[in-house]
Structure formats: C-alpha cells, structure tokens
Amino acid sequence: MIDPQGVPVLRVLLVEDDPGQSRLITEIFEMYGSTMTLAVAGSVQAGIERLATTDVDVVLLDLSLPDSEGAETVRRMSASMRQIPVIILTGLDDTQIAIQAIRDGAQEYLIKGRMDGELL
C-alpha cells in the first residue's frame, strides 16, 4: 500500500493479547520512522478472522495467547494464511519451540526481552 505522499505503508497484523506490548510495538515502529497501519488481534481466532477481512503484509505473532500456546499457535495461524510472512514475537525462550515454529512456517523468532527496535 502507498500513502498519498507516495511512501510505502507496511500493513501489520499484531496477534498479541497484552495491550502494553501492542503499544510498545507501535512506538518502536514510530520511533524508527516506519509508516504502517497496525491491526491488533488478541487471540489466534481473532487473528484468523482479521486475516479474512484485512490486507496484511506481515504478521507479528505472540505464542502465548488465550486460545493457543507454543508451536500450535503457528500451525493454527499458518493454516489460515496466504503467503504472508510471520515473525514470532514471544517471551518464550525455548530453542525447540523456535525450531518448530520455523518448520511450521515462521520466518523469524524474536524474544521480546532481547529484541530492540532496530532488529524489529
């Protein structure tokens, strides 16, 4: 998507149930000058429903959600997605879950406490 000034706009779907984390992600994008639209879904099911009605360029996916946990979260989201990149943003520091998430279709696995805005 391109804004009226001709600048590309990144359409992000953040699947995250913590409002504080949602605000932090928004602030990180704004701090680094990214032009974006951010849609937030608080569960896997809400994310799946949002994907059906919203054009998205990338999904930022937490693995600890009210209706899903761990690698199962990636599998559920991937089953409903087109060719949209998925970046895991999670507090789970678990190598086995990270490996499985990549195998299930995630492009990256970032641990919230270790990530900075430049990396994101």
All heavy atoms as an XYZ file, in Angstrom:
906
protein
N       0.841     -1.164      0.000
C       0.000      0.000      0.000
C       0.895      1.239      0.000
O       1.946      1.248      0.608
C      -0.893     -0.027      1.243
C      -1.852      1.126      1.307
S      -3.158      0.818      2.525
C      -2.614      1.879      3.826
N       0.475      2.288     -0.690
C       1.221      3.543     -0.789
C       0.357      4.656     -0.204
O      -0.836      4.756     -0.497
C       1.553      3.863     -2.265
C       2.294      2.686     -2.927
C       2.318      5.161     -2.382
C       3.666      2.423     -2.394
N       0.973      5.523      0.640
C       0.207      6.641      1.204
C       0.116      7.769      0.173
O       0.728      7.695     -0.900
C       0.784      7.100      2.539
C       2.071      7.897      2.426
O       2.535      8.185      1.306
O       2.625      8.255      3.474
N      -0.643      8.831      0.450
C      -0.822      9.923     -0.521
C       0.474     10.616     -0.937
O       0.549     11.203     -2.011
C      -1.752     10.896      0.205
C      -2.505     10.044      1.175
C      -1.538      8.977      1.595
N       1.512     10.542     -0.107
C       2.810     11.146     -0.452
C       3.709     10.180     -1.228
O       4.851     10.495     -1.515
C       3.543     11.615      0.814
C       2.911     12.807      1.502
C       1.698     12.430      2.336
O       1.610     11.330      2.881
N       0.734     13.326      2.415
N       3.193      8.998     -1.542
C       3.969      8.026     -2.299
C       4.882      7.159     -1.458
O       5.747      6.465     -1.977
N       4.708      7.180     -0.141
C       5.541      6.392      0.765
C       4.874      5.041      1.011
O       3.679      4.975      1.305
C       5.724      7.143      2.112
C       6.518      6.302      3.093
C       6.387      8.490      1.888
N       5.653      3.964      0.889
C       5.070      2.644      1.172
C       4.594      2.542      2.618
O       5.252      3.017      3.537
C       6.233      1.681      0.928
C       7.216      2.436      0.117
C       7.041      3.883      0.470
N       3.455      1.911      2.800
C       2.875      1.695      4.120
C       2.876      0.195      4.386
O       2.340     -0.579      3.603
C       1.434      2.256      4.198
C       0.813      1.936      5.548
C       1.421      3.751      3.938
N       3.497     -0.188      5.478
C       3.538     -1.579      5.884
C       2.263     -1.896      6.656
O       1.941     -1.232      7.643
C       4.763     -1.827      6.775
C       5.002     -3.247      7.252
C       5.286     -4.167      6.065
C       6.157     -3.272      8.234
N       1.533     -2.910      6.221
C       0.286     -3.319      6.884
C       0.597     -4.498      7.797
O       0.899     -5.587      7.327
C      -0.763     -3.668      5.854
C      -1.117     -2.470      4.964
C      -1.932     -2.879      3.794
N      -1.137     -3.804      2.966
C      -1.506     -4.242      1.778
N      -2.651     -3.881      1.263
N      -0.738     -5.066      1.093
N       0.543     -4.239      9.096
C       0.957     -5.210     10.106
C      -0.254     -5.708     10.879
O      -1.093     -4.912     11.306
C       1.963     -4.571     11.093
C       2.376     -5.564     12.169
C       3.182     -4.031     10.354
N      -0.316     -7.021     11.059
C      -1.282     -7.613     11.980
C      -0.495     -8.128     13.172
O       0.350     -9.011     13.034
C      -2.057     -8.760     11.340
C      -2.978     -9.542     12.285
C      -4.044     -8.623     12.905
C      -3.615    -10.718     11.584
N      -0.739     -7.545     14.330
C      -0.111     -7.979     15.569
C      -1.110     -8.858     16.318
O      -2.196     -8.398     16.662
C       0.270     -6.759     16.417
C       0.810     -7.051     17.816
C       2.095     -7.870     17.745
C       1.029     -5.746     18.569
N      -0.739    -10.108     16.531
C      -1.587    -11.024     17.284
C      -0.959    -11.119     18.674
O       0.020    -11.823     18.882
C      -1.708    -12.395     16.597
C      -2.667    -13.293     17.374
C      -2.168    -12.229     15.151
N      -1.528    -10.341     19.584
C      -0.953    -10.137     20.920
C      -2.077     -9.790     21.878
O      -2.899     -8.930     21.570
C       0.063     -8.988     20.839
C       0.559     -8.465     22.154
C       1.398     -9.460     22.929
O       2.497     -9.813     22.460
O       0.945     -9.877     24.011
N      -2.114    -10.441     23.025
C      -3.188    -10.177     23.979
C      -2.825     -9.162     25.054
O      -3.683     -8.761     25.833
C      -3.675    -11.477     24.625
C      -2.601    -12.157     25.455
O      -1.416    -12.047     25.103
O      -2.949    -12.810     26.455
N      -1.592     -8.691     25.080
C      -1.146     -7.726     26.084
C      -1.166     -6.310     25.491
O      -0.362     -6.002     24.610
C       0.265     -8.083     26.539
C       0.824     -7.168     27.607
O       0.286     -6.050     27.817
O       1.821     -7.552     28.237
N      -2.059     -5.428     25.970
C      -2.139     -4.063     25.430
C      -0.825     -3.289     25.579
O      -0.480     -2.479     24.718
C      -3.250     -3.400     26.252
C      -4.030     -4.511     26.850
C      -3.084     -5.668     26.997
N      -0.070     -3.556     26.627
C       1.218     -2.893     26.816
C       2.205     -3.264     25.718
O       2.931     -2.409     25.207
N       2.234     -4.536     25.351
C       3.111     -4.973     24.261
C       2.664     -4.365     22.926
O       3.500     -3.987     22.111
C       3.129     -6.499     24.169
C       3.873     -7.170     25.282
C       5.366     -6.884     25.234
O       5.969     -6.742     24.176
N       5.963     -6.798     26.402
N       1.358     -4.263     22.726
C       0.844     -3.647     21.497
C       1.301     -2.203     21.384
O       1.743     -1.753     20.319
C      -0.689     -3.708     21.463
O      -1.124     -5.040     21.447
N       1.206     -1.460     22.488
C       1.667     -0.067     22.490
C       3.162      0.014     22.227
O       3.627      0.868     21.476
C       1.326      0.612     23.814
C      -0.084      1.138     23.894
C      -0.294      2.053     25.092
N       0.142      1.479     26.353
C      -0.566      0.627     27.098
N      -1.767      0.242     26.701
N      -0.091      0.164     28.238
N       3.928     -0.869     22.842
C       5.374     -0.882     22.655
C       5.741     -1.120     21.194
O       6.605     -0.430     20.646
C       6.015     -1.948     23.546
C       7.528     -2.098     23.419
C       8.243     -0.824     23.829
C       8.002     -3.278     24.253
N       5.104     -2.080     20.555
C       5.381     -2.372     19.142
C       5.050     -1.150     18.286
O       5.825     -0.766     17.403
C       4.583     -3.606     18.659
C       4.988     -4.857     19.447
C       4.720     -3.801     17.158
C       6.436     -5.243     19.328
N       3.931     -0.507     18.550
C       3.553      0.693     17.808
C       4.608      1.777     17.992
O       5.046      2.411     17.021
C       2.177      1.209     18.281
O       1.214      0.188     18.055
C       1.768      2.460     17.518
N       5.048      1.990     19.209
C       6.062      3.014     19.480
C       7.386      2.696     18.805
O       8.072      3.598     18.313
C       6.251      3.173     20.990
C       5.063      3.826     21.671
C       5.157      3.799     23.184
O       6.220      3.402     23.727
O       4.165      4.183     23.832
N       7.756      1.428     18.770
C       9.008      1.037     18.103
C       8.942      1.388     16.627
O       9.875      1.976     16.073
C       9.299     -0.462     18.308
C       9.744     -0.713     19.745
C      10.347     -0.957     17.317
C       9.862     -2.178     20.122
N       7.853      1.033     15.969
C       7.725      1.354     14.547
C       7.759      2.865     14.332
O       8.414      3.345     13.414
C       6.435      0.762     13.966
C       6.568     -0.668     13.540
C       6.067     -1.691     14.317
C       7.194     -0.985     12.341
C       6.187     -3.016     13.923
C       7.317     -2.311     11.931
C       6.813     -3.325     12.730
N       7.054      3.612     15.170
C       7.031      5.073     15.035
C       8.408      5.669     15.279
O       8.827      6.587     14.580
C       6.010      5.675     15.995
C       4.576      5.388     15.582
C       3.553      5.806     16.620
O       3.935      6.219     17.748
O       2.347      5.717     16.311
N       9.143      5.169     16.256
C      10.463      5.684     16.590
C      11.434      5.517     15.424
O      12.295      6.365     15.192
C      11.001      4.966     17.826
C      12.339      5.480     18.301
S      12.833      4.800     19.903
C      12.793      3.051     19.632
N      11.291      4.445     14.682
C      12.191      4.196     13.558
C      11.641      4.731     12.238
O      12.161      4.429     11.171
C      12.536      2.709     13.472
C      13.565      2.348     14.512
C      13.177      2.006     15.799
C      14.916      2.410     14.224
C      14.116      1.711     16.768
C      15.863      2.116     15.178
C      15.455      1.775     16.457
O      16.392      1.491     17.419
N      10.584      5.506     12.315
C      10.081      6.191     11.136
C       9.333      5.323     10.154
O       9.130      5.710      9.014
N       8.917      4.166     10.572
C       8.179      3.290      9.668
C       6.751      3.806      9.516
O       6.090      4.143     10.485
C       8.130      1.867     10.214
O       9.416      1.327     10.300
N       6.306      3.878      8.283
C       4.918      4.201      8.026
C       4.172      2.874      7.979
O       4.514      1.992      7.206
C       4.780      4.944      6.688
O       5.613      6.093      6.736
C       3.362      5.358      6.446
N       3.176      2.745      8.852
C       2.495      1.469      8.944
C       1.070      1.658      9.419
O       0.705      2.681      9.971
C       3.207      0.544      9.910
C       3.218      1.039     11.335
S       3.759     -0.254     12.442
C       2.447     -0.189     13.634
N       0.294      0.649      9.138
C      -1.005      0.514      9.785
C      -0.893     -0.727     10.653
O      -0.274     -1.715     10.263
C      -2.147      0.342      8.762
O      -1.918     -0.836      7.989
C      -2.238      1.550      7.837
N      -1.437     -0.646     11.831
C      -1.347     -1.757     12.758
C      -2.746     -2.185     13.163
O      -3.516     -1.397     13.702
C      -0.556     -1.350     14.009
C      -0.374     -2.428     15.066
C       0.514     -3.559     14.544
C       0.225     -1.837     16.333
N      -3.054     -3.435     12.862
C      -4.290     -4.045     13.343
C      -3.874     -5.006     14.444
O      -2.860     -5.693     14.330
C      -4.989     -4.792     12.209
N      -4.642     -5.030     15.524
C      -4.310     -5.888     16.651
C      -5.433     -6.891     16.877
O      -6.610     -6.529     16.858
C      -4.077     -5.057     17.935
C      -3.743     -5.968     19.112
C      -2.966     -4.036     17.727
N      -5.035     -8.138     17.083
C      -5.971     -9.198     17.439
C      -5.469     -9.827     18.734
O      -4.267    -10.065     18.869
C      -6.050    -10.233     16.323
N      -6.358    -10.096     19.665
C      -5.964    -10.583     20.973
C      -5.944    -12.088     21.134
O      -5.663    -12.589     22.220
N      -6.218    -12.821     20.057
C      -6.203    -14.289     20.119
C      -5.945    -14.832     18.721
O      -6.040    -14.097     17.736
C      -7.549    -14.821     20.634
O      -8.575    -14.556     19.681
N      -5.629    -16.104     18.643
C      -5.428    -16.724     17.329
C      -6.716    -16.641     16.515
O      -6.693    -16.271     15.342
C      -4.958    -18.190     17.471
C      -4.980    -18.897     16.123
C      -3.565    -18.244     18.057
N      -7.836    -16.964     17.132
C      -9.106    -16.928     16.398
C      -9.394    -15.524     15.865
O      -9.796    -15.360     14.723
C     -10.256    -17.415     17.264
C     -11.563    -17.532     16.513
C     -11.477    -18.476     15.317
O     -10.882    -19.560     15.410
N     -12.045    -18.097     14.194
N      -9.168    -14.501     16.687
C      -9.383    -13.119     16.232
C      -8.412    -12.771     15.113
O      -8.774    -12.064     14.164
C      -9.238    -12.151     17.396
N      -7.192    -13.282     15.178
C      -6.215    -13.051     14.107
C      -6.644    -13.703     12.805
O      -6.534    -13.109     11.731
N      -7.135    -14.923     12.888
C      -7.628    -15.636     11.706
C      -8.791    -14.870     11.078
O      -8.843    -14.686      9.855
C      -8.029    -17.075     12.074
C      -6.770    -17.886     12.422
C      -8.822    -17.732     10.959
C      -7.045    -19.219     13.076
N      -9.689    -14.395     11.912
C     -10.825    -13.615     11.407
C     -10.357    -12.312     10.770
O     -10.873    -11.900      9.723
C     -11.812    -13.343     12.541
C     -12.525    -14.600     13.002
C     -13.296    -14.431     14.299
O     -13.414    -13.287     14.804
O     -13.787    -15.452     14.815
N      -9.359    -11.657     11.367
C      -8.841    -10.403     10.828
C      -8.172    -10.626      9.475
O      -8.304     -9.818      8.567
C      -7.870     -9.797     11.832
C      -7.421     -8.400     11.523
C      -8.593     -7.426     11.570
N      -8.796     -6.920     12.878
C      -8.690     -5.643     13.197
N      -8.398     -4.751     12.287
N      -8.894     -5.257     14.416
N      -7.454    -11.739      9.333
C      -6.803    -12.052      8.052
C      -7.817    -12.220      6.927
O      -7.514    -11.942      5.770
C      -5.966    -13.328      8.172
C      -4.634    -13.177      8.875
C      -4.026    -14.548      9.129
C      -3.679    -12.312      8.076
N      -9.001    -12.680      7.266
C     -10.038    -12.892      6.255
C     -10.600    -11.571      5.729
O     -11.142    -11.533      4.631
C     -11.164    -13.750      6.829
N     -10.440    -10.487      6.497
C     -11.073     -9.218      6.116
C     -10.096     -8.070      5.923
O     -10.511     -6.984      5.523
C     -12.099     -8.792      7.194
O     -11.411     -8.594      8.441
C     -13.185     -9.838      7.367
N      -8.814     -8.277      6.204
C      -7.831     -7.195      6.169
C      -6.645     -7.592      5.308
O      -6.120     -8.703      5.450
C      -7.337     -6.895      7.610
O      -8.456     -6.633      8.442
C      -6.400     -5.709      7.633
N      -6.199     -6.701      4.444
C      -4.962     -6.941      3.693
C      -3.785     -6.721      4.635
O      -3.689     -5.689      5.304
C      -4.857     -5.992      2.506
C      -5.819     -6.356      1.392
O      -6.127     -7.551      1.244
O      -6.259     -5.448      0.673
N      -2.888     -7.698      4.692
C      -1.772     -7.679      5.631
C      -0.489     -8.007      4.882
O      -0.465     -8.892      4.032
C      -2.027     -8.718      6.760
C      -0.819     -8.864      7.648
C      -3.252     -8.351      7.558
N       0.601     -7.289      5.232
C       1.915     -7.570      4.655
C       2.747     -8.495      5.533
O       3.582     -9.244      5.040
C       2.694     -6.265      4.445
C       2.019     -5.351      3.448
O       1.635     -5.829      2.358
O       1.858     -4.149      3.755
N       2.541     -8.425      6.840
C       3.311     -9.234      7.788
C       2.481     -9.442      9.059
O       1.709     -8.575      9.454
C       4.677     -8.585      8.122
C       4.503     -7.251      8.826
C       5.571     -9.517      8.921
N       2.666    -10.619      9.651
C       2.015    -10.935     10.926
C       3.098    -11.029     11.992
O       4.096    -11.737     11.821
C       1.234    -12.268     10.853
C       0.715    -12.671     12.234
C       0.106    -12.171      9.852
N       2.900    -10.286     13.079
C       3.731    -10.411     14.271
C       2.918    -11.232     15.259
O       1.829    -10.826     15.661
C       4.061     -9.035     14.849
C       4.741     -8.053     13.899
C       4.976     -6.721     14.595
C       6.041     -8.619     13.365
N       3.426    -12.383     15.630
C       2.629    -13.365     16.365
C       3.252    -13.726     17.698
O       4.393    -14.198     17.753
C       2.495    -14.632     15.505
C       1.720    -15.807     16.067
C       0.258    -15.443     16.298
C       1.840    -17.004     15.125
N       2.504    -13.494     18.772
C       2.909    -13.972     20.096
C       2.513    -15.440     20.183
O       1.517    -15.867     19.589
C       2.193    -13.147     21.169
C       2.663    -13.480     22.574
O       3.727    -14.113     22.729
O       1.966    -13.100     23.529
N       3.276    -16.216     20.924
C       2.976    -17.644     21.054
C       2.168    -17.987     22.291
O       1.705    -19.115     22.423
C       4.272    -18.463     21.054
C       5.067    -18.459     19.760
C       6.284    -19.359     19.893
C       4.221    -18.863     18.578
N       2.005    -17.042     23.192
C       1.236    -17.284     24.414
C      -0.031    -16.454     24.361
O      -0.037    -15.282     24.730
C       2.060    -16.903     25.646
O       3.209    -17.709     25.730
N      -1.087    -17.061     23.877
C      -2.354    -16.365     23.692
C      -3.449    -17.098     24.452
O      -3.290    -18.274     24.806
C      -2.684    -16.287     22.194
C      -1.696    -15.442     21.385
C      -1.824    -15.746     19.903
C      -1.902    -13.966     21.672
N      -4.569    -16.433     24.701
C      -5.633    -17.071     25.489
C      -6.156    -18.375     24.893
O      -6.574    -19.267     25.635
C      -6.741    -16.019     25.519
C      -6.086    -14.735     25.204
C      -4.900    -15.064     24.357
N      -6.108    -18.503     23.565
C      -6.673    -19.682     22.925
C      -5.652    -20.582     22.246
O      -6.010    -21.495     21.515
C      -7.768    -19.280     21.935
C      -7.253    -18.398     20.809
O      -6.145    -17.824     20.941
O      -7.961    -18.259     19.798
N      -4.364    -20.334     22.506
C      -3.337    -21.166     21.884
C      -2.001    -20.927     22.577
O      -1.742    -19.838     23.098
C      -3.229    -20.846     20.395
O      -2.393    -21.773     19.759
N      -1.134    -21.920     22.525
C       0.158    -21.831     23.199
C       1.226    -22.514     22.362
O       0.988    -23.561     21.756
C       0.068    -22.523     24.570
C       1.299    -22.432     25.415
C       1.520    -21.060     26.026
O       0.538    -20.342     26.269
O       2.682    -20.714     26.267
N       2.410    -21.923     22.288
C       3.568    -22.541     21.662
C       3.429    -22.736     20.157
O       2.793    -21.951     19.458
N       4.044    -23.811     19.677
C       4.085    -24.082     18.238
C       2.692    -24.279     17.645
O       2.473    -24.013     16.461
C       4.956    -25.303     17.959
N       1.745    -24.715     18.452
C       0.365    -24.872     17.964
C      -0.184    -23.541     17.444
O      -0.965    -23.501     16.493
C      -0.533    -25.419     19.082
C      -1.985    -25.549     18.690
C      -2.213    -26.570     17.580
O      -1.373    -27.451     17.357
O      -3.272    -26.478     16.925
N       0.252    -22.439     18.039
C      -0.177    -21.109     17.609
C       0.231    -20.858     16.164
O      -0.564    -20.383     15.350
C       0.419    -20.031     18.534
O       0.067    -20.334     19.882
C      -0.081    -18.652     18.182
N       1.467    -21.192     15.828
C       1.954    -21.010     14.452
C       1.181    -21.899     13.501
O       0.758    -21.466     12.423
C       3.467    -21.303     14.349
C       3.955    -21.123     12.922
C       4.254    -20.415     15.299
N       0.965    -23.134     13.880
C       0.236    -24.058     12.998
C      -1.177    -23.552     12.725
O      -1.644    -23.591     11.587
C       0.206    -25.452     13.606
C       1.526    -26.181     13.494
C       1.414    -27.640     13.869
N       1.253    -27.838     15.294
C       2.250    -27.944     16.162
N       3.489    -27.850     15.743
N       2.008    -28.143     17.437
N      -1.853    -23.068     13.748
C      -3.224    -22.582     13.556
C      -3.250    -21.350     12.647
O      -4.115    -21.245     11.775
C      -3.869    -22.266     14.902
C      -4.251    -23.512     15.666
C      -4.978    -23.217     16.946
N      -6.214    -22.477     16.708
C      -6.862    -21.816     17.653
N      -6.393    -21.790     18.892
N      -7.980    -21.182     17.373
N      -2.332    -20.423     12.869
C      -2.307    -19.227     12.025
C      -1.916    -19.587     10.590
O      -2.524    -19.112      9.639
C      -1.326    -18.189     12.573
C      -1.813    -17.448     13.794
S      -3.294    -16.444     13.526
C      -2.668    -15.187     12.434
N      -0.909    -20.427     10.437
C      -0.427    -20.788      9.102
C      -1.493    -21.483      8.275
O      -1.561    -21.311      7.061
C       0.806    -21.687      9.204
O       1.874    -20.980      9.781
N      -2.336    -22.255      8.921
C      -3.383    -22.978      8.208
C      -4.379    -22.024      7.558
O      -5.022    -22.379      6.569
C      -4.113    -23.923      9.152
N      -4.498    -20.821      8.071
C      -5.486    -19.872      7.552
C      -4.872    -18.774      6.696
O      -5.590    -17.929      6.184
C      -6.235    -19.230      8.719
O      -5.348    -18.405      9.442
N      -3.566    -18.782      6.535
C      -2.898    -17.665      5.873
C      -2.547    -17.966      4.432
O      -2.342    -19.098      4.057
C      -1.622    -17.304      6.641
C      -1.921    -16.757      8.011
S      -0.451    -16.499      9.005
C       0.546    -15.520      7.922
N      -2.432    -16.873      3.708
C      -1.899    -16.950      2.357
C      -0.374    -16.925      2.487
O       0.153    -17.434      3.458
C      -2.438    -15.770      1.559
C      -3.985    -15.713      1.596
C      -4.545    -14.406      1.073
N      -4.154    -13.201      1.776
C      -4.731    -12.721      2.891
N      -5.711    -13.384      3.456
N      -4.328    -11.603      3.445
N       0.310    -16.329      1.579
C       1.775    -16.249      1.619
C       2.219    -15.005      2.381
O       2.927    -14.168      1.856
C       2.328    -16.239      0.190
C       2.039    -17.485     -0.592
C       2.732    -18.692      0.001
O       3.826    -18.597      0.532
N       2.084    -19.840     -0.079
N       1.826    -14.889      3.626
C       2.153    -13.727      4.444
C       3.263    -14.115      5.417
O       3.150    -15.119      6.119
C       0.912    -13.248      5.235
C      -0.206    -12.876      4.268
C       1.271    -12.057      6.127
C      -1.534    -12.611      4.944
N       4.342    -13.339      5.462
C       5.412    -13.650      6.412
C       4.932    -13.548      7.857
O       4.156    -12.665      8.211
C       6.471    -12.578      6.131
C       6.107    -11.962      4.834
C       4.645    -12.174      4.644
N       5.431    -14.451      8.685
C       5.114    -14.473     10.109
C       6.413    -14.300     10.889
O       7.376    -15.029     10.672
C       4.460    -15.806     10.523
C       4.254    -15.856     12.034
C       3.159    -16.021      9.793
N       6.405    -13.321     11.787
C       7.523    -13.124     12.702
C       6.998    -13.397     14.104
O       6.031    -12.782     14.545
C       8.085    -11.698     12.604
C       8.612    -11.451     11.185
C       9.170    -11.470     13.658
C       9.036    -10.033     10.918
N       7.630    -14.327     14.782
C       7.246    -14.655     16.142
C       7.861    -13.613     17.070
O       9.063    -13.357     17.015
C       7.739    -16.065     16.539
C       7.232    -17.129     15.570
C       7.370    -16.376     17.983
C       5.749    -17.247     15.454
N       7.037    -13.001     17.912
C       7.482    -12.100     18.976
C       6.952    -12.695     20.276
O       5.754    -12.628     20.539
C       6.897    -10.704     18.791
C       7.357     -9.894     17.607
C       6.627     -8.556     17.562
C       8.849     -9.652     17.689
N       7.820    -13.275     21.061
C       7.346    -14.005     22.226
C       8.301    -13.879     23.393
O       9.480    -13.563     23.213
C       7.123    -15.493     21.872
O       6.507    -16.157     22.958
C       8.418    -16.175     21.498
N       7.791    -14.133     24.556
C       8.611    -14.194     25.747
C       9.168    -15.592     25.982
O       9.967    -15.800     26.883
N       8.757    -16.550     25.176
C       9.205    -17.937     25.331
C      10.611    -18.106     24.765
O      10.821    -18.012     23.562
C       8.258    -18.896     24.610
C       6.821    -18.950     25.115
C       5.982    -19.840     24.199
C       6.769    -19.435     26.542
N      11.573    -18.336     25.626
C      12.957    -18.555     25.219
C      13.203    -20.059     25.205
O      13.767    -20.624     26.131
C      13.901    -17.845     26.184
C      15.347    -17.907     25.745
O      15.631    -18.504     24.687
O      16.206    -17.376     26.467
N      12.726    -20.703     24.147
C      12.767    -22.159     24.061
C      13.233    -22.541     22.663
O      12.517    -22.338     21.678
C      11.376    -22.722     24.343
C      11.351    -24.240     24.385
O      11.967    -24.883     23.495
O      10.703    -24.784     25.287
N      14.422    -23.085     22.570
C      15.018    -23.418     21.272
C      14.166    -24.405     20.494
O      13.995    -24.258     19.278
C      16.440    -23.979     21.467
O      17.219    -23.016     22.181
C      17.091    -24.281     20.127
N      13.628    -25.407     21.166
C      12.819    -26.413     20.467
C      11.552    -25.796     19.878
O      11.174    -26.117     18.746
C      12.476    -27.569     21.407
C      13.684    -28.387     21.816
C      14.440    -28.943     20.620
O      13.857    -29.401     19.650
N      15.754    -28.889     20.669
N      10.901    -24.910     20.629
C       9.714    -24.237     20.101
C      10.098    -23.339     18.940
O       9.395    -23.273     17.933
C       8.983    -23.447     21.205
C       8.349    -24.421     22.203
C       7.914    -22.538     20.603
C       7.712    -23.760     23.404
N      11.233    -22.653     19.045
C      11.697    -21.790     17.953
C      11.942    -22.599     16.682
O      11.503    -22.212     15.593
C      12.974    -21.058     18.365
N      12.606    -23.722     16.801
C      12.873    -24.582     15.640
C      11.561    -25.063     15.027
O      11.377    -25.021     13.809
C      13.777    -25.770     16.037
C      15.190    -25.261     16.346
C      13.803    -26.833     14.934
C      16.079    -26.291     17.022
N      10.634    -25.503     15.871
C       9.352    -25.982     15.362
C       8.571    -24.854     14.703
O       7.926    -25.061     13.664
C       8.525    -26.618     16.477
C       7.291    -27.317     15.969
C       7.617    -28.452     15.003
O       8.458    -29.301     15.307
N       6.975    -28.480     13.854
N       8.613    -23.656     15.260
C       7.904    -22.515     14.671
C       8.431    -22.210     13.277
O       7.651    -21.954     12.350
C       8.034    -21.285     15.569
N       9.742    -22.268     13.105
C      10.341    -22.042     11.780
C       9.919    -23.161     10.827
O       9.548    -22.911      9.677
C      11.878    -21.941     11.874
C      12.295    -20.761     12.763
C      12.506    -21.864     10.490
C      11.893    -19.393     12.282
N       9.932    -24.378     11.289
C       9.483    -25.507     10.455
C       8.019    -25.362     10.044
O       7.631    -25.784      8.965
C       9.665    -26.831     11.194
C      11.079    -27.276     11.279
C      11.199    -28.604     11.972
N      12.593    -29.005     12.034
C      13.105    -29.774     12.970
N      12.334    -30.272     13.924
N      14.381    -30.086     12.955
N       7.222    -24.767     10.938
C       5.794    -24.589     10.667
C       5.493    -23.353      9.832
O       4.336    -23.062      9.571
C       5.013    -24.525     11.981
C       4.960    -25.876     12.684
O       5.135    -26.911     12.012
O       4.732    -25.888     13.910
N       6.527    -22.617      9.429
C       6.304    -21.519      8.501
C       6.689    -20.132      8.953
O       6.607    -19.187      8.178
N       7.113    -19.962     10.200
C       7.540    -18.640     10.651
C       8.862    -18.267      9.982
O       9.700    -19.130      9.738
C       7.696    -18.617     12.166
N       9.031    -16.983      9.682
C      10.268    -16.533      9.059
C      11.325    -16.143     10.092
O      12.513    -16.172      9.792
C      10.011    -15.310      8.164
C       9.529    -15.665      6.773
C       8.181    -16.361      6.785
O       7.252    -15.917      7.432
N       8.083    -17.468      6.088
N      10.885    -15.769     11.285
C      11.820    -15.320     12.319
C      11.217    -15.590     13.684
O       9.994    -15.646     13.833
C      12.108    -13.832     12.136
C      13.179    -13.266     13.044
C      14.548    -13.875     12.819
O      15.156    -13.615     11.770
O      15.004    -14.626     13.703
N      12.080    -15.736     14.680
C      11.667    -15.993     16.062
C      12.425    -15.007     16.934
O      13.640    -15.114     17.087
C      12.014    -17.428     16.445
C      11.474    -17.886     17.782
C      10.297    -18.614     17.851
C      12.162    -17.630     18.966
C       9.798    -19.076     19.067
C      11.671    -18.080     20.183
C      10.492    -18.798     20.228
O       9.999    -19.253     21.422
N      11.722    -13.994     17.452
C      12.353    -12.965     18.265
C      11.818    -13.049     19.691
O      10.609    -13.160     19.905
C      12.060    -11.575     17.700
C      12.498    -11.335     16.248
C      12.048     -9.955     15.790
C      14.005    -11.493     16.105
N      12.718    -12.964     20.655
C      12.341    -12.983     22.063
C      12.173    -11.549     22.522
O      13.081    -10.728     22.364
C      13.385    -13.736     22.896
C      13.489    -15.180     22.370
C      13.038    -13.702     24.374
C      14.660    -15.947     22.896
N      11.012    -11.247     23.077
C      10.653     -9.869     23.419
C      11.709     -9.179     24.274
O      12.057     -8.045     24.004
C       9.304     -9.819     24.125
C       8.148    -10.160     23.226
C       6.851    -10.173     24.001
C       5.700    -10.615     23.130
N       4.462    -10.761     23.890
N      12.220     -9.800     25.274
C      13.180     -9.158     26.161
C      14.548     -8.936     25.551
O      15.366     -8.211     26.095
N      14.815     -9.546     24.412
C      16.117     -9.446     23.769
C      16.083     -8.666     22.455
O      17.114     -8.508     21.813
C      16.658    -10.837     23.479
C      16.919    -11.611     24.725
C      17.581    -12.900     24.381
N      17.647    -13.743     25.565
C      17.855    -15.024     25.515
N      18.020    -15.628     24.368
N      17.890    -15.719     26.626
N      14.929     -8.217     22.078
C      14.800     -7.552     20.787
C      14.826     -6.053     21.005
O      14.370     -5.541     22.011
C      13.505     -8.020     20.154
C      12.731     -6.976     19.452
S      11.073     -7.463     19.079
C      10.224     -6.432     20.233
N      15.394     -5.357     20.045
C      15.333     -3.905     20.087
C      14.611     -3.407     18.831
O      14.295     -4.185     17.934
C      16.711     -3.270     20.216
C      17.632     -3.579     19.036
O      17.142     -3.992     17.965
O      18.845     -3.393     19.179
N      14.325     -2.131     18.787
C      13.580     -1.570     17.669
C      14.276     -1.723     16.342
O      13.633     -1.946     15.324
N      15.589     -1.621     16.342
C      16.326     -1.746     15.086
C      16.197     -3.152     14.518
O      16.002     -3.331     13.321
C      17.789     -1.405     15.305
C      18.563     -1.259     14.018
C      19.945     -0.703     14.258
O      20.095      0.209     15.077
O      20.862     -1.197     13.588
N      16.256     -4.154     15.361
C      16.090     -5.535     14.921
C      14.700     -5.762     14.359
O      14.526     -6.370     13.315
C      16.350     -6.498     16.078
C      16.206     -7.986     15.780
C      17.165     -8.416     14.687
C      16.409     -8.788     17.039
N      13.690     -5.243     15.056
C      12.318     -5.413     14.587
C      12.121     -4.692     13.269
O      11.536     -5.179     12.338
C      11.322     -4.909     15.629
C       9.847     -5.089     15.280
C       9.526     -6.560     15.031
C       8.980     -4.531     16.375
